[in-house]
């Protein structure tokens, strides 16, 4: 497993305080890697720090950034470039998912708003392009610099709306389309940046987060492994793609979905 390597690495993780991000950060810190978290929630970062025993105060760094803002992204990137000559892995993990408190997102097709569409494209697709482009030099300076994008099975398949019947859940077009673009960006970057930087993508299936019971049961029926995913399932895939065992792998989309897209 890649995280068992002794040498500390520098990981830059966008959306590092989200569900998958937090699990990833904890795993990276356990292996004494240096982690640069890019997120907007400073309070969550403080809570994370309170729970960790760190070897020094440079092991984990927080860069507060609203990924919808090009100006804030520029400032964050400039700060990273000033502090790090080498970056071993950039994980584009952040995702615009909004929630039920925002109208125009988790709605019927005709009610989905253009501003929500633009926000999702900016965070889910433009930001990964921006960070990959502007952090290229330190990625190339590393021995095995690589980029891992976090996509979704809904980049590849359309939603089965029967899963959502009689729930408040939905599947906005902008999420699927932006993630589909991210997978194509993965392929484009892989052939463009090779052989200096590897670029791969992990596409999770549904992750269990106490969703509506009816949805969970329907989803599990459609999944060969008969369960929803867990954050640790995703972390293992990231560990593999970021490590030495994957040095001949680039341009690939690794579905971690319990077989959901296999039929």
Order of alpha helices (4+ residues) and beta strands (2+ residues): beta-alpha-beta-alpha-beta-alpha-beta-alpha-alpha-alpha-beta-alpha-beta-alpha-alpha-beta
